[in-house]
Amino acid sequence: VYDLLATQPPPSPSNTMPPNLYFFTIQFSLW
């Protein structure tokens, strides 16, 4: 999971979700 998060691109400025919530959503979906 950590390796995948490391390869994930940073959230776009237009994204309304905070970076923390963005990565948390990815972890939750992969979990």
N, C-alpha and C positions, 0 to 999 in steps of 0.2 A: 504494500500500500504506500509506504514511504517513497519507494523508488518511483512509483507512478505519479505521486504528488510532485516529486522533484522534476519530472519530465513535463508536468502540466504547465502550460503558459500562464502568465499572470492575468488576472481578470481585466477586461477592457475598461477604460475610464467610463464608458457609457453604462456599464453594469451597475445597477442600483444596490446590489448586494455587497456588503463589506468583504474584504479579502478573507477574514477569519470565517465568516459564515459560508463563503464560497468554498473554501477548502473543507470545512466541516460537512457541507452537503455532499462533497465528493467522497469523503471518508464514510459517511453514513450510507451512501448509495452502494459503495463497494463492500461495506460491512454486511 
